[in-house]
Amino acid sequence: MQHACAPSDRILLSEVIAALSYALDITEGQPEGHAVRSCLIGMRIAEETGLSPSERSSLFYALLLKDAGCSSNAARTCLLFGADDLAVKRDWKTTDWASRWESFLHVARNAVPEGSPLQRAIRTVSFAFEGPVGTELVQTRCERGADIARMLLLPEETAAAIRSLDEHWDGEGAPEGLRGEEIPLLARIACLAQTVEIFFGSYGKERAFAMASERSGRWFDPALVSALLATRGDDDFWEGVAGGEARARAARLEPEDRLLLADDDVLDRVAEAFARVIDAKSPYTYRHSEGVAAVAVGIGGVLGFGAEELRDLRRAALLHDLGKLGVSNLILDKPGKLTAEEMEQVRRHPEHTQRILERVARFRDLAGVAASHHERMDGRGYHRGIPAGTLPVAARVLAVADVFEALTATRPYRASLPVERVLEIMRGEVGAGLCPLCFTALETWLAAEPWSATP
């Protein structure tokens, strides 16, 4: 990864990651900006404890990407609890889950919320026979998060901090039960920072400080809690954490001599990494974003797109479902027909995609394309209902690629379909739904490049 002072025409990697971290926040059931605010708190603790510039740089990215693996346990969480994974995770964040009693109460509150009292009781009791469910979920999340950091070629210290994020000072954390200074220092800081941010946002500063003090020596390194408590009187700092400029404040905390620049190759890796995060949300979307990207680039090549246009199209395709990270797996993995309310939540995901991508300067131009993958030629698509006359060609390409990949893949409500059957179905949508030019280009590309559906 390149270190440099950023010229005015370049973009900092931190700006890209900070903006995209909002997608990770909603996946964890947290208010937007949770990771950025955790970064503010964690970097202040780092300042109080005198971390070196190298350590602070590694910590900075660990704090922004700490939830990069959070989508990977969403389906399992939903299945185990029979509940909205976002709601379960939200409640988990304020639970002292190292306590068996608190963990039991968490399960009792969240198990099959729409079920009968008997169903809820049976599901709650069944957790006693499931083994270390919490450890399993944490391990999946932390290992996948560390892998994302490595995909971005960030320091191994960043990956290690993410992997050990939920280890506790007394050895009762997860996934390995590390104790005391066995836990990487950056992980100890990140664990304290994220928990304080959640309590601060939910209950205020004094409740957050009281929680940190009560868990000192159990969850948290006592020396780090002391460093946190030293900020109690700094009202300007805590007002800044609560304020609307948290992302701008966080951007100024990256060590100036360790700034990481996001050139085109880095932006490609970012898009690829977040595509993995998106597709991990559901077992039915395994490599979906990569598949859509491959098909879209194939169609674009037939249509004569230039190298830069193809690069932007590929990034838009990789990130087109970013907004689905905020949709419950109860909906995404539902085997039956969606209710009107559930369908409305699904229909909003392109809007969330657009809103998040527009925060990234280099992705702003492709945000509209990425968010238009469910628009139709007749203007009856979603989320904006844009008619053909105002739909850019790249958006039409993406819409065709998305439909093709989805129909050739297995979904909870049907098996995968053979390519010829998929093309037959799509022909029925050409004109009113799908762009004729782009569909013809798809057929041309498939004739030269036989398609193998994602397993």
ZALUMLUM-436026 format. One record per residue (C-alpha): residue in three letters; y, x, z. Coordinates in nm, 4 decimals, m for minus. Layout:
<sites>
[site 'ALA',[Y,X,Z]]
...
</sites>
This chain:
<sites>
[site 'MET',[0.0000,0.0000,0.0000]]
[site 'GLN',[0.3384,0.1366,m0.0994]]
[site 'HIS',[0.6020,0.2100,0.1669]]
[site 'ALA',[0.9658,0.2109,0.0603]]
[site 'CYS',[1.3133,0.0822,0.1190]]
[site 'ALA',[1.3376,m0.2267,m0.0976]]
[site 'PRO',[1.5917,m0.2195,m0.3810]]
[site 'SER',[1.7746,m0.5418,m0.4476]]
[site 'ASP',[1.5518,m0.6366,m0.7415]]
[site 'ARG',[1.2267,m0.5991,m0.5469]]
[site 'ILE',[1.0675,m0.8292,m0.2949]]
[site 'LEU',[0.9217,m0.7408,0.0415]]
[site 'LEU',[0.5583,m0.8246,0.1083]]
[site 'SER',[0.6689,m0.9577,0.4467]]
[site 'GLU',[0.8821,m1.2251,0.2765]]
[site 'VAL',[0.5838,m1.3417,0.0720]]
[site 'ILE',[0.3387,m1.3459,0.3635]]
[site 'ALA',[0.5857,m1.5090,0.6022]]
[site 'ALA',[0.6497,m1.7899,0.3543]]
[site 'LEU',[0.2807,m1.8460,0.2805]]
[site 'SER',[0.1965,m1.8363,0.6519]]
[site 'TYR',[0.3323,m2.1918,0.6687]]
[site 'ALA',[0.0158,m2.2977,0.4867]]
[site 'LEU',[m0.1917,m2.1321,0.7586]]
[site 'ASP',[0.0066,m2.3161,1.0258]]
[site 'ILE',[m0.0810,m2.6584,0.8905]]
[site 'THR',[m0.4474,m2.5569,0.8567]]
[site 'GLU',[m0.4543,m2.4921,1.2304]]
[site 'GLY',[m0.2840,m2.8226,1.3054]]
[site 'GLN',[0.0321,m2.6416,1.4147]]
[site 'PRO',[0.3957,m2.7148,1.3293]]
[site 'GLU',[0.5258,m2.5174,1.0336]]
[site 'GLY',[0.6621,m2.1810,1.1413]]
[site 'HIS',[0.4059,m2.1211,1.4168]]
[site 'ALA',[0.2956,m1.7823,1.2783]]
[site 'VAL',[0.6539,m1.6691,1.2195]]
[site 'ARG',[0.7558,m1.7652,1.5738]]
[site 'SER',[0.4451,m1.5913,1.7096]]
[site 'CYS',[0.5598,m1.2865,1.5153]]
[site 'LEU',[0.8994,m1.2970,1.6856]]
[site 'ILE',[0.7372,m1.3135,2.0285]]
[site 'GLY',[0.4738,m1.0510,1.9556]]
[site 'MET',[0.7224,m0.8042,1.8116]]
[site 'ARG',[0.9459,m0.8496,2.1162]]
[site 'ILE',[0.6501,m0.7650,2.3412]]
[site 'ALA',[0.5875,m0.4602,2.1191]]
[site 'GLU',[0.9482,m0.3541,2.1699]]
[site 'GLU',[0.9192,m0.3929,2.5464]]
[site 'THR',[0.6024,m0.1810,2.5511]]
[site 'GLY',[0.7332,0.0940,2.3205]]
[site 'LEU',[0.4913,0.0696,2.0278]]
[site 'SER',[0.5318,0.3260,1.7494]]
[site 'PRO',[0.6672,0.2214,1.4054]]
[site 'SER',[0.3149,0.2483,1.2600]]
[site 'GLU',[0.1705,0.0251,1.5322]]
[site 'ARG',[0.4551,m0.2240,1.4967]]
[site 'SER',[0.4034,m0.2426,1.1197]]
[site 'SER',[0.0326,m0.3163,1.1637]]
[site 'LEU',[0.1090,m0.5709,1.4365]]
[site 'PHE',[0.3762,m0.7388,1.2242]]
[site 'TYR',[0.1270,m0.8321,0.9521]]
[site 'ALA',[m0.1477,m0.9180,1.2016]]
[site 'LEU',[0.0836,m1.1753,1.3589]]
[site 'LEU',[0.1773,m1.3327,1.0251]]
[site 'LEU',[m0.1837,m1.3386,0.9019]]
[site 'LYS',[m0.3627,m1.4082,1.2303]]
[site 'ASP',[m0.4795,m1.7490,1.1025]]
[site 'ALA',[m0.5858,m1.6334,0.7552]]
[site 'GLY',[m0.9472,m1.7172,0.8396]]
[site 'CYS',[m0.8718,m2.0540,0.9968]]
[site 'SER',[m0.9814,m2.2603,0.6960]]
[site 'SER',[m1.3319,m2.1104,0.7008]]
[site 'ASN',[m1.4439,m2.3065,1.0079]]
[site 'ALA',[m1.2713,m2.6342,0.9202]]
[site 'ALA',[m1.5755,m2.8047,0.7678]]
[site 'ARG',[m1.8003,m2.6940,1.0546]]
[site 'THR',[m1.5472,m2.8149,1.3112]]
[site 'CYS',[m1.5262,m3.1521,1.1394]]
[site 'LEU',[m1.9050,m3.1828,1.1243]]
[site 'LEU',[m1.9635,m3.0844,1.4873]]
[site 'PHE',[m1.7005,m3.3131,1.6334]]
[site 'GLY',[m1.7166,m3.5961,1.3813]]
[site 'ALA',[m1.3399,m3.5769,1.3921]]
[site 'ASP',[m1.0288,m3.4602,1.2118]]
[site 'ASP',[m1.0521,m3.0797,1.2178]]
[site 'LEU',[m0.6719,m3.0491,1.2349]]
[site 'ALA',[m0.6535,m3.2638,1.5488]]
[site 'VAL',[m0.9453,m3.0822,1.7126]]
[site 'LYS',[m0.7848,m2.7445,1.6487]]
[site 'ARG',[m0.4458,m2.8622,1.7705]]
[site 'ASP',[m0.5947,m2.9701,2.1032]]
[site 'TRP',[m0.8061,m2.6525,2.1243]]
[site 'LYS',[m0.4920,m2.4381,2.1167]]
[site 'THR',[m0.3708,m2.5697,2.4527]]
[site 'THR',[m0.7168,m2.5714,2.6122]]
[site 'ASP',[m0.8327,m2.2957,2.8465]]
[site 'TRP',[m1.1559,m2.2798,2.6510]]
[site 'ALA',[m1.2916,m1.9880,2.8542]]
[site 'SER',[m1.3375,m2.2464,3.1309]]
[site 'ARG',[m1.6555,m2.4513,3.0863]]
[site 'TRP',[m1.4928,m2.7531,3.2470]]
[site 'GLU',[m1.1881,m2.7334,3.0215]]
[site 'SER',[m1.4152,m2.6890,2.7185]]
[site 'PHE',[m1.6164,m2.9948,2.8212]]
[site 'LEU',[m1.2991,m3.2018,2.8541]]
[site 'HIS',[m1.1862,m3.0801,2.5117]]
[site 'VAL',[m1.5136,m3.1967,2.3566]]
[site 'ALA',[m1.4998,m3.5279,2.5428]]
[site 'ARG',[m1.1452,m3.5919,2.4169]]
[site 'ASN',[m1.2196,m3.5088,2.0557]]
[site 'ALA',[m1.5810,m3.6037,1.9816]]
[site 'VAL',[m1.6146,m3.8963,1.7356]]
[site 'PRO',[m1.2776,m4.0532,1.8263]]
[site 'GLU',[m1.3489,m4.3565,1.6065]]
[site 'GLY',[m1.6989,m4.4048,1.7474]]
[site 'SER',[m1.8303,m4.6318,2.0220]]
[site 'PRO',[m1.8394,m4.5075,2.3837]]
[site 'LEU',[m2.2128,m4.4449,2.3445]]
[site 'GLN',[m2.1657,m4.2460,2.0231]]
[site 'ARG',[m1.8951,m4.0373,2.1857]]
[site 'ALA',[m2.1092,m3.9717,2.4918]]
[site 'ILE',[m2.4100,m3.8688,2.2810]]
[site 'ARG',[m2.1998,m3.6333,2.0679]]
[site 'THR',[m2.0403,m3.4804,2.3793]]
[site 'VAL',[m2.3748,m3.4210,2.5472]]
[site 'SER',[m2.5204,m3.2777,2.2250]]
[site 'PHE',[m2.2813,m2.9835,2.2512]]
[site 'ALA',[m2.4849,m2.8594,2.5461]]
[site 'PHE',[m2.7765,m2.8037,2.3053]]
[site 'GLU',[m2.5736,m2.6531,2.0231]]
[site 'GLY',[m2.5454,m2.3090,2.1836]]
[site 'PRO',[m2.2192,m2.1112,2.1832]]
[site 'VAL',[m2.0376,m2.3350,1.9372]]
[site 'GLY',[m1.6940,m2.2025,2.0292]]
[site 'THR',[m1.8050,m1.8437,1.9731]]
[site 'GLU',[m1.9520,m1.9345,1.6347]]
[site 'LEU',[m1.6323,m2.1018,1.5178]]
[site 'VAL',[m1.4131,m1.8175,1.6435]]
[site 'GLN',[m1.6349,m1.5515,1.4884]]
[site 'THR',[m1.6233,m1.7164,1.1464]]
[site 'ARG',[m1.2477,m1.7530,1.1650]]
[site 'CYS',[m1.1745,m1.4009,1.2851]]
[site 'GLU',[m1.4095,m1.2218,1.0471]]
[site 'ARG',[m1.2759,m1.4113,0.7453]]
[site 'GLY',[m0.9194,m1.3425,0.8567]]
[site 'ALA',[m0.9891,m0.9701,0.8837]]
[site 'ASP',[m1.1410,m0.9763,0.5355]]
[site 'ILE',[m0.8225,m1.1328,0.3960]]
[site 'ALA',[m0.6153,m0.8524,0.5510]]
[site 'ARG',[m0.8445,m0.5977,0.3856]]
[site 'MET',[m0.8114,m0.7770,0.0493]]
[site 'LEU',[m0.4376,m0.7177,0.0794]]
[site 'LEU',[m0.5022,m0.3475,0.1504]]
[site 'LEU',[m0.3280,m0.3714,0.4863]]
[site 'PRO',[m0.4080,m0.1111,0.7549]]
[site 'GLU',[m0.7438,m0.1403,0.9290]]
[site 'GLU',[m0.5502,m0.1810,1.2555]]
[site 'THR',[m0.4185,m0.5102,1.1175]]
[site 'ALA',[m0.7669,m0.6307,1.0276]]
[site 'ALA',[m0.9017,m0.5242,1.3683]]
[site 'ALA',[m0.6240,m0.7128,1.5474]]
[site 'ILE',[m0.7055,m1.0307,1.3561]]
[site 'ARG',[m1.0786,m0.9933,1.4192]]
[site 'SER',[m1.0296,m0.9532,1.7962]]
[site 'LEU',[m0.7522,m1.2119,1.8259]]
[site 'ASP',[m0.9487,m1.4360,2.0633]]
[site 'GLU',[m1.0960,m1.1692,2.2884]]
[site 'HIS',[m0.9868,m1.2000,2.6532]]
[site 'TRP',[m0.8991,m0.9348,2.9102]]
[site 'ASP',[m1.1803,m1.0460,3.1449]]
[site 'GLY',[m1.4494,m1.0315,2.8747]]
[site 'GLU',[m1.4872,m1.4095,2.8480]]
[site 'GLY',[m1.3336,m1.4357,2.5013]]
[site 'ALA',[m1.4901,m1.4297,2.1550]]
[site 'PRO',[m1.6468,m1.3250,1.9273]]
[site 'GLU',[m1.7881,m1.0149,2.1010]]
[site 'GLY',[m1.6850,m1.0572,2.4628]]
[site 'LEU',[m1.4802,m0.7372,2.4636]]
[site 'ARG',[m1.3183,m0.6538,2.7955]]
[site 'GLY',[m0.9909,m0.4899,2.8985]]
[site 'GLU',[m0.8911,m0.1926,2.6886]]
[site 'GLU',[m1.1994,m0.2345,2.4693]]
[site 'ILE',[m0.9847,m0.4965,2.2955]]
[site 'PRO',[m0.7461,m0.3397,2.0418]]
[site 'LEU',[m0.3921,m0.3346,2.1819]]
[site 'LEU',[m0.2511,m0.5184,1.8814]]
[site 'ALA',[m0.5070,m0.7973,1.9286]]
[site 'ARG',[m0.4082,m0.8275,2.2949]]
[site 'ILE',[m0.0439,m0.8672,2.1963]]
[site 'ALA',[m0.1234,m1.1201,1.9222]]
[site 'CYS',[m0.3402,m1.3299,2.1552]]
[site 'LEU',[m0.0627,m1.3489,2.4136]]
[site 'ALA',[0.2096,m1.4120,2.1545]]
[site 'GLN',[0.0355,m1.6986,1.9756]]
[site 'THR',[m0.0593,m1.8753,2.2986]]
[site 'VAL',[0.2905,m1.8411,2.4407]]
[site 'GLU',[0.4383,m1.9778,2.1172]]
[site 'ILE',[0.2185,m2.2872,2.1320]]
[site 'PHE',[0.3077,m2.3613,2.4949]]
[site 'PHE',[0.6741,m2.2766,2.4339]]
[site 'GLY',[0.6907,m2.5177,2.1388]]
[site 'SER',[0.4998,m2.7917,2.3192]]
[site 'TYR',[0.6293,m2.7664,2.6757]]
[site 'GLY',[0.9216,m2.5233,2.6922]]
[site 'LYS',[0.9807,m2.1676,2.8101]]
[site 'GLU',[0.9062,m2.2059,3.1802]]
[site 'ARG',[0.5722,m2.3751,3.1161]]
[site 'ALA',[0.4836,m2.1021,2.8679]]
[site 'PHE',[0.5700,m1.8316,3.1196]]
[site 'ALA',[0.3725,m2.0089,3.3909]]
[site 'MET',[0.0680,m2.0277,3.1629]]
[site 'ALA',[0.0944,m1.6564,3.0820]]
[site 'SER',[0.1203,m1.5693,3.4501]]
[site 'GLU',[m0.1737,m1.7916,3.5444]]
[site 'ARG',[m0.3951,m1.6391,3.2734]]
[site 'SER',[m0.2835,m1.2813,3.3423]]
[site 'GLY',[m0.5927,m1.0754,3.4157]]
[site 'ARG',[m0.8156,m1.3443,3.2618]]
[site 'TRP',[m0.6990,m1.4070,2.9080]]
[site 'PHE',[m0.4209,m1.1533,2.8925]]
[site 'ASP',[m0.3529,m0.7879,2.9653]]
[site 'PRO',[m0.1406,m0.7936,3.2874]]
[site 'ALA',[0.0868,m0.5174,3.1556]]
[site 'LEU',[0.1665,m0.7245,2.8475]]
[site 'VAL',[0.2371,m1.0322,3.0565]]
[site 'SER',[0.4826,m0.8227,3.2599]]
[site 'ALA',[0.6505,m0.7175,2.9336]]
[site 'LEU',[0.6755,m1.0822,2.8323]]
[site 'LEU',[0.8198,m1.1879,3.1664]]
[site 'ALA',[1.0891,m0.9197,3.1306]]
[site 'THR',[1.2374,m1.1357,2.8512]]
[site 'ARG',[1.2810,m1.4404,3.0763]]
[site 'GLY',[1.6571,m1.3989,3.1028]]
[site 'ASP',[1.7183,m1.3294,2.7336]]
[site 'ASP',[1.8344,m1.6763,2.6352]]
[site 'ASP',[1.9586,m1.5604,2.2946]]
[site 'PHE',[1.6110,m1.4400,2.2025]]
[site 'TRP',[1.4347,m1.7606,2.3063]]
[site 'GLU',[1.6996,m1.9762,2.1401]]
[site 'GLY',[1.6313,m1.7745,1.8241]]
[site 'VAL',[1.2582,m1.8428,1.8519]]
[site 'ALA',[1.3291,m2.2140,1.8808]]
[site 'GLY',[1.5951,m2.2159,1.6088]]
[site 'GLY',[1.5663,m2.2852,1.2392]]
[site 'GLU',[1.6168,m1.9259,1.1253]]
[site 'ALA',[1.2936,m1.7846,1.2678]]
[site 'ARG',[1.1697,m1.6583,0.9303]]
[site 'ALA',[1.4924,m1.4675,0.8609]]
[site 'ARG',[1.4804,m1.3174,1.2100]]
[site 'ALA',[1.1186,m1.2153,1.1656]]
[site 'ALA',[1.1952,m1.0436,0.8335]]
[site 'ARG',[1.4319,m0.8073,1.0165]]
[site 'LEU',[1.1588,m0.6948,1.2558]]
[site 'GLU',[0.9456,m0.5042,1.0073]]
[site 'PRO',[1.0037,m0.1307,1.0767]]
[site 'GLU',[1.2556,m0.0134,0.8154]]
[site 'ASP',[1.0675,0.3062,0.7378]]
[site 'ARG',[0.7425,0.1105,0.6891]]
[site 'LEU',[0.8595,m0.1630,0.4522]]
[site 'LEU',[0.5865,m0.2798,0.2126]]
[site 'LEU',[0.6912,m0.3860,m0.1360]]
[site 'ALA',[0.5265,m0.6634,m0.3362]]
[site 'ASP',[0.5013,m0.5500,m0.6976]]
[site 'ASP',[0.3077,m0.7507,m0.9549]]
[site 'ASP',[m0.0298,m0.6059,m0.8572]]
[site 'VAL',[0.0342,m0.6877,m0.4909]]
[site 'LEU',[0.1444,m1.0417,m0.5783]]
[site 'ASP',[m0.1782,m1.0849,m0.7732]]
[site 'ARG',[m0.3769,m0.9754,m0.4665]]
[site 'VAL',[m0.1788,m1.2160,m0.2482]]
[site 'ALA',[m0.2586,m1.5050,m0.4844]]
[site 'GLU',[m0.6263,m1.4049,m0.4918]]
[site 'ALA',[m0.6412,m1.3738,m0.1131]]
[site 'PHE',[m0.4819,m1.7119,m0.0503]]
[site 'ALA',[m0.7103,m1.8680,m0.3121]]
[site 'ARG',[m0.9993,m1.7558,m0.0903]]
[site 'VAL',[m0.8286,m1.9164,0.2097]]
[site 'ILE',[m0.7813,m2.2419,0.0178]]
[site 'ASP',[m1.1351,m2.2604,m0.1157]]
[site 'ALA',[m1.2887,m2.1817,0.2251]]
[site 'LYS',[m1.1561,m2.5151,0.3554]]
[site 'SER',[m1.4525,m2.7057,0.2124]]
[site 'PRO',[m1.8007,m2.5994,0.0993]]
[site 'TYR',[m1.7441,m2.8164,m0.2075]]
[site 'THR',[m1.4489,m2.6070,m0.3278]]
[site 'TYR',[m1.6183,m2.2674,m0.3120]]
[site 'ARG',[m1.4361,m2.0521,m0.5697]]
[site 'HIS',[m1.2707,m2.3632,m0.7181]]
[site 'SER',[m0.9296,m2.1969,m0.7446]]
[site 'GLU',[m1.0745,m1.8890,m0.9121]]
[site 'GLY',[m1.2647,m2.1124,m1.1536]]
[site 'VAL',[m0.9516,m2.3099,m1.2423]]
[site 'ALA',[m0.7652,m1.9830,m1.2942]]
[site 'ALA',[m1.0332,m1.8524,m1.5325]]
[site 'VAL',[m1.0323,m2.1737,m1.7375]]
[site 'ALA',[m0.6514,m2.1968,m1.7431]]
[site 'VAL',[m0.6151,m1.8372,m1.8629]]
[site 'GLY',[m0.8789,m1.9056,m2.1292]]
[site 'ILE',[m0.6876,m2.2100,m2.2561]]
[site 'GLY',[m0.3585,m2.0226,m2.2385]]
[site 'GLY',[m0.5025,m1.7401,m2.4445]]
[site 'VAL',[m0.6073,m1.9824,m2.7188]]
[site 'LEU',[m0.2567,m2.1324,m2.7139]]
[site 'GLY',[m0.0985,m1.7891,m2.7599]]
[site 'PHE',[0.0537,m1.7379,m2.4157]]
[site 'GLY',[0.1985,m1.3893,m2.3651]]
[site 'ALA',[0.0832,m1.1483,m2.0951]]
[site 'GLU',[0.3530,m1.2500,m1.8452]]
[site 'GLU',[0.2953,m1.6192,m1.9092]]
[site 'LEU',[m0.0767,m1.5745,m1.8501]]
[site 'ARG',[m0.0102,m1.3854,m1.5281]]
[site 'ASP',[0.2134,m1.6630,m1.3952]]
[site 'LEU',[m0.0371,m1.9266,m1.5080]]
[site 'ARG',[m0.3175,m1.7477,m1.3263]]
[site 'ARG',[m0.1132,m1.7258,m1.0048]]
[site 'ALA',[m0.0219,m2.0946,m1.0280]]
[site 'ALA',[m0.3887,m2.1829,m1.0784]]
[site 'LEU',[m0.5018,m1.9700,m0.7848]]
[site 'LEU',[m0.2479,m2.1369,m0.5552]]
[site 'HIS',[m0.2429,m2.4920,m0.6930]]
[site 'ASP',[m0.4368,m2.6435,m0.4007]]
[site 'LEU',[m0.2436,m2.4666,m0.1253]]
[site 'GLY',[m0.1327,m2.8046,0.0088]]
[site 'LYS',[m0.4949,m2.9124,0.0650]]
[site 'LEU',[m0.5042,m2.6836,0.3682]]
[site 'GLY',[m0.3191,m2.9602,0.5496]]
[site 'VAL',[m0.5695,m3.2327,0.4573]]
[site 'SER',[m0.8468,m3.3142,0.7035]]
[site 'ASN',[m1.2041,m3.2323,0.6067]]
[site 'LEU',[m1.2910,m3.5874,0.7082]]
[site 'ILE',[m1.1182,m3.6743,0.3816]]
[site 'LEU',[m1.1957,m3.3697,0.1678]]
[site 'ASP',[m1.5704,m3.3841,0.2389]]
[site 'LYS',[m1.6099,m3.7615,0.2593]]
[site 'PRO',[m1.9167,m3.8706,0.0578]]
[site 'GLY',[m1.7891,m4.2232,m0.0073]]
[site 'LYS',[m1.4799,m4.3816,m0.1574]]
[site 'LEU',[m1.1493,m4.2934,0.0076]]
[site 'THR',[m0.9408,m4.5643,0.1696]]
[site 'ALA',[m0.5881,m4.6255,0.0435]]
[site 'GLU',[m0.4476,m4.4343,0.3419]]
[site 'GLU',[m0.6834,m4.1410,0.2853]]
[site 'MET',[m0.5991,m4.1319,m0.0833]]
[site 'GLU',[m0.2305,m4.1234,0.0019]]
[site 'GLN',[m0.2880,m3.8090,0.2102]]
[site 'VAL',[m0.4717,m3.6470,m0.0795]]
[site 'ARG',[m0.1949,m3.7438,m0.3206]]
[site 'ARG',[0.0586,m3.5586,m0.1072]]
[site 'HIS',[m0.1106,m3.2191,m0.1309]]
[site 'PRO',[0.0695,m3.1121,m0.4520]]
[site 'GLU',[0.3991,m3.1831,m0.2767]]
[site 'HIS',[0.2991,m2.9499,0.0073]]
[site 'THR',[0.1929,m2.6876,m0.2481]]
[site 'GLN',[0.5332,m2.7008,m0.4120]]
[site 'ARG',[0.7254,m2.6902,m0.0855]]
[site 'ILE',[0.5382,m2.3831,0.0390]]
[site 'LEU',[0.5494,m2.1899,m0.2890]]
[site 'GLU',[0.9222,m2.2542,m0.3268]]
[site 'ARG',[0.9744,m2.0483,m0.0120]]
[site 'VAL',[0.8503,m1.7398,m0.2011]]
[site 'ALA',[1.1175,m1.6039,m0.4359]]
[site 'ARG',[0.8655,m1.4622,m0.6855]]
[site 'PHE',[0.6581,m1.7827,m0.6845]]
[site 'ARG',[0.9499,m2.0249,m0.7086]]
[site 'ASP',[0.9332,m2.0517,m1.0878]]
[site 'LEU',[0.5628,m2.1332,m1.0861]]
[site 'ALA',[0.5779,m2.3736,m0.7902]]
[site 'GLY',[0.6466,m2.6724,m1.0160]]
[site 'VAL',[0.3572,m2.5832,m1.2457]]
[site 'ALA',[0.1157,m2.5376,m0.9555]]
[site 'ALA',[0.2245,m2.8699,m0.8059]]
[site 'SER',[0.1814,m3.0604,m1.1339]]
[site 'HIS',[m0.1958,m3.0312,m1.1695]]
[site 'HIS',[m0.2446,m3.4041,m1.1032]]
[site 'GLU',[0.0361,m3.5239,m1.3310]]
[site 'ARG',[m0.0592,m3.7262,m1.6395]]
[site 'MET',[0.0798,m3.7459,m1.9897]]
[site 'ASP',[0.1694,m4.1133,m1.9375]]
[site 'GLY',[0.3666,m4.0400,m1.6205]]
[site 'ARG',[0.1197,m4.2153,m1.3895]]
[site 'GLY',[0.0014,m3.9013,m1.2120]]
[site 'TYR',[0.1079,m3.7614,m0.8768]]
[site 'HIS',[0.2959,m3.6514,m0.6777]]
[site 'ARG',[0.6095,m3.6948,m0.8908]]
[site 'GLY',[0.4918,m3.9118,m1.1810]]
[site 'ILE',[0.6361,m3.6798,m1.4462]]
[site 'PRO',[0.5839,m3.7997,m1.8059]]
[site 'ALA',[0.4689,m3.5746,m2.0904]]
[site 'GLY',[0.8185,m3.5103,m2.2200]]
[site 'THR',[0.9146,m3.3169,m1.9082]]
[site 'LEU',[0.5774,m3.1580,m1.8282]]
[site 'PRO',[0.5760,m2.7888,m1.9260]]
[site 'VAL',[0.2823,m2.6724,m2.1337]]
[site 'ALA',[0.1594,m2.4510,m1.8487]]
[site 'ALA',[0.1334,m2.7579,m1.6230]]
[site 'ARG',[m0.0649,m2.9439,m1.8900]]
[site 'VAL',[m0.2989,m2.6469,m1.9200]]
[site 'LEU',[m0.3501,m2.6405,m1.5450]]
[site 'ALA',[m0.4243,m3.0137,m1.5337]]
[site 'VAL',[m0.6967,m2.9768,m1.7985]]
[site 'ALA',[m0.8446,m2.6705,m1.6281]]
[site 'ASP',[m0.8501,m2.8436,m1.2878]]
[site 'VAL',[m1.0318,m3.1511,m1.4207]]
[site 'PHE',[m1.2843,m2.9411,m1.6115]]
[site 'GLU',[m1.3716,m2.7142,m1.3187]]
[site 'ALA',[m1.3924,m3.0050,m1.0735]]
[site 'LEU',[m1.6289,m3.2063,m1.2933]]
[site 'THR',[m1.8610,m2.9101,m1.3500]]
[site 'ALA',[m1.8831,m2.8439,m0.9753]]
[site 'THR',[m2.0747,m3.0294,m0.7049]]
[site 'ARG',[m1.8709,m3.2697,m0.4948]]
[site 'PRO',[m1.9657,m3.4647,m0.1786]]
[site 'TYR',[m1.9818,m3.7883,m0.3753]]
[site 'ARG',[m2.1730,m3.6593,m0.6842]]
[site 'ALA',[m2.3708,m3.3715,m0.8319]]
[site 'SER',[m2.2255,m3.1282,m1.0834]]
[site 'LEU',[m2.2155,m3.2466,m1.4436]]
[site 'PRO',[m2.3236,m3.0536,m1.7554]]
[site 'VAL',[m2.0444,m2.9239,m1.9768]]
[site 'GLU',[m2.1118,m3.1647,m2.2637]]
[site 'ARG',[m2.0966,m3.4631,m2.0325]]
[site 'VAL',[m1.7747,m3.3289,m1.8772]]
[site 'LEU',[m1.6122,m3.2925,m2.2195]]
[site 'GLU',[m1.7214,m3.6453,m2.3089]]
[site 'ILE',[m1.5567,m3.7824,m1.9950]]
[site 'MET',[m1.2408,m3.5798,m2.0549]]
[site 'ARG',[m1.2101,m3.7023,m2.4155]]
[site 'GLY',[m1.1641,m4.0499,m2.2735]]
[site 'GLU',[m0.8549,m3.9253,m2.0887]]
[site 'VAL',[m0.6970,m3.7328,m2.3744]]
[site 'GLY',[m0.3594,m3.8746,m2.4695]]
[site 'ALA',[m0.2827,m4.0947,m2.1710]]
[site 'GLY',[m0.4028,m3.8498,m1.9051]]
[site 'LEU',[m0.4689,m3.5085,m2.0573]]
[site 'CYS',[m0.2750,m3.3128,m2.3179]]
[site 'PRO',[m0.4555,m3.3257,m2.6587]]
[site 'LEU',[m0.3415,m2.9745,m2.7520]]
[site 'CYS',[m0.4682,m2.8244,m2.4256]]
[site 'PHE',[m0.7984,m3.0118,m2.4429]]
[site 'THR',[m0.8592,m2.8871,m2.7970]]
[site 'ALA',[m0.7810,m2.5353,m2.6762]]
[site 'LEU',[m1.0357,m2.5820,m2.3972]]
[site 'GLU',[m1.3035,m2.6771,m2.6511]]
[site 'THR',[m1.2129,m2.3751,m2.8649]]
[site 'TRP',[m1.2340,m2.1429,m2.5653]]
[site 'LEU',[m1.5677,m2.2870,m2.4497]]
[site 'ALA',[m1.7141,m2.2342,m2.7954]]
[site 'ALA',[m1.6425,m1.8634,m2.7592]]
[site 'GLU',[m1.6965,m1.8334,m2.3807]]
[site 'PRO',[m1.9876,m2.0483,m2.2519]]
[site 'TRP',[m1.9055,m2.1812,m1.9061]]
[site 'SER',[m2.1199,m2.1176,m1.6015]]
[site 'ALA',[m2.0274,m2.3548,m1.3178]]
[site 'THR',[m1.9634,m2.2194,m0.9691]]
[site 'PRO',[m2.2919,m2.2370,m0.7723]]
</sites>
